[in-house]
């Protein structure tokens, strides 16, 4: 589920239509490039946090963005 309706992967009913997502700590997200996403998740270090306010979804791509395929994630069919 995702309520960020300006994301490339957002779908009706607040459904995330990405095949995979990658949620990390804000600290990691601030330093990681936009090309690091779910396909690279198994190769990254764990990024523990204390609460949800310290997390970020690396899979977010602005709707209509030229970057929609740059992260290696695709929409579900």
Secondary structure by P-SEA (a helix, b strand, c coil): cccccccccccccccccccbbbbbcaaaaacccccccccccccccbbbbcccccccccccccccccccccccccccc
